[in-house]
Amino acid sequence: MTKYDDASWHYGGDFPEELPQKNSATHTGMFLNWCINHNLHSQELQEDHENEIESLKRREITGAEFVISVLDGKFSEDDLNDFGNAFAKDYYVDETDFAAQYSSFATDYINIFDSIAEESDFEYETFYHIEDTYENYDMMKQVIDHRFQEWKEYKNLN
């Protein structure tokens, strides 16, 4: 089983002490939220966590909250269906052929929030200081939407 991300990989390292551990899953939560809203999650995840998925879709909880509380901070191939995994393996995983040609999720995540911060004459102290909000998710959603279209063209799926 491929594990794409684990919050403990982040808060176990140079994670800022002043931040809640939930911030270690903000980026993962945004990606998984997008996948769930595009029905790229697994049937097993749907069956096991239908209520939480509905809460996520209604924006009652954030993706990071979902990852921490439902998935114990872990995001793996078991959480996605085959199509979702194909996309994640090319885009969420760093250093793939797709990422080299277009971009990876992590690169897009950093670039979008750094550029937004720069416009406000602001700089994030770390990757983990990006706020877990639906306003930020909506910005990242647009980037993922665009990359998904590029990925489908890359894979000749259009």
C-alpha positions in Angstrom: 0.0 0.0 0.0 1.3 3.4 -0.9 1.1 6.0 1.8 1.0 9.4 0.2 1.3 11.5 3.4 1.2 11.2 7.2 0.8 14.1 9.5 3.3 12.6 11.9 6.0 12.9 9.2 5.5 16.7 9.5 4.9 17.3 13.2 7.6 14.8 14.0 10.3 17.0 12.5 10.9 20.7 12.4 7.2 21.5 13.0 6.6 24.8 14.8 5.8 24.2 18.4 3.3 27.0 18.6 1.0 25.5 15.9 -1.7 22.9 16.4 -0.8 19.5 15.0 -3.8 19.8 12.7 -1.7 22.3 10.6 0.6 19.3 9.6 -2.4 18.1 7.6 -3.6 21.3 6.0 -2.0 20.6 2.6 -3.1 16.9 2.6 -6.6 17.9 3.6 -7.0 20.3 0.8 -6.0 17.7 -1.8 -8.2 15.0 -0.2 -11.1 17.4 0.1 -10.8 18.1 -3.6 -10.6 14.4 -4.4 -13.7 13.7 -2.3 -15.6 16.5 -4.0 -14.7 15.0 -7.4 -15.8 11.5 -6.3 -12.2 10.2 -6.5 -12.4 8.6 -3.1 -12.7 4.9 -2.5 -15.9 3.0 -1.9 -14.5 1.8 1.3 -13.9 5.3 2.6 -17.4 6.2 1.5 -18.9 3.3 3.3 -16.8 3.6 6.5 -17.2 7.4 6.9 -20.3 8.5 5.0 -21.4 11.0 7.7 -17.9 12.6 7.9 -17.7 12.8 4.1 -21.1 14.6 4.0 -19.9 17.0 6.7 -16.8 17.7 4.6 -18.9 18.3 1.5 -21.2 20.7 3.4 -18.0 22.5 4.7 -18.8 21.8 8.3 -15.3 20.4 8.7 -12.1 21.1 6.8 -10.0 18.6 4.9 -7.3 18.8 7.6 -9.9 18.0 10.3 -11.1 15.1 8.2 -7.5 13.8 7.7 -6.7 14.1 11.5 -9.9 12.8 13.0 -11.1 10.2 10.4 -7.8 9.0 8.9 -5.6 9.4 12.0 -3.4 11.8 10.0 -2.6 9.3 7.2 -3.5 9.6 3.5 -3.0 6.4 1.5 -4.1 4.8 -1.7 -6.8 3.0 0.2 -8.6 6.4 0.5 -8.9 6.9 -3.3 -10.4 4.9 -6.2 -8.3 3.8 -9.1 -8.7 7.1 -11.0 -8.0 9.1 -7.9 -4.9 7.1 -7.3 -3.7 7.5 -10.8 -4.0 11.3 -10.5 -2.4 11.3 -7.0 0.6 9.2 -8.1 1.3 11.7 -10.8 0.5 14.9 -9.1 0.5 14.5 -5.3 3.7 12.5 -5.3 6.8 14.6 -5.9 9.3 14.0 -8.7 7.1 12.3 -11.3 7.2 12.8 -15.0 4.0 14.8 -14.9 5.3 17.0 -12.1 8.5 17.6 -14.1 6.5 18.7 -17.1 3.7 20.6 -15.3 4.1 20.8 -11.5 3.5 18.8 -8.3 0.9 19.5 -5.7 3.4 20.6 -3.1 5.1 23.0 -5.5 1.7 24.4 -6.5 0.6 24.7 -2.9 3.7 26.6 -1.9 3.7 28.9 -5.0 0.0 29.9 -4.8 0.1 30.8 -1.1 3.5 32.5 -1.4 2.3 34.6 -4.3 -0.9 35.5 -2.4 1.1 36.4 0.7 3.6 38.5 -1.4 0.7 40.5 -2.9 -0.2 41.5 0.7 3.5 42.2 1.6 3.4 39.2 3.8 5.5 36.0 4.1 4.5 32.7 5.7 7.0 31.7 8.3 6.7 28.1 7.2 4.6 25.8 5.0 2.7 24.9 8.1 1.5 28.5 8.8 -0.9 28.4 5.8 -4.3 28.6 7.4 -6.7 25.7 7.2 -9.7 27.7 5.8 -12.2 27.3 3.1 -11.0 30.6 1.6 -7.6 29.0 1.1 -9.1 25.7 -0.1 -11.1 27.6 -2.8 -7.8 29.2 -4.1 -6.1 25.8 -4.1 -9.1 24.1 -5.6 -8.7 26.3 -8.7 -5.1 25.2 -9.1 -6.0 21.5 -8.7 -8.8 21.9 -11.2 -6.4 23.2 -13.7 -3.8 20.6 -13.0 -6.4 17.8 -13.3 -7.3 19.1 -16.7 -3.7 19.1 -17.7 -3.3 15.6 -16.3 -6.2 14.3 -18.3 -4.7 15.7 -21.4 -1.2 14.3 -20.4 -2.9 10.9 -20.0 -5.0 11.3 -23.2 -8.2 11.0 -21.2 -10.1 13.9 -22.8 
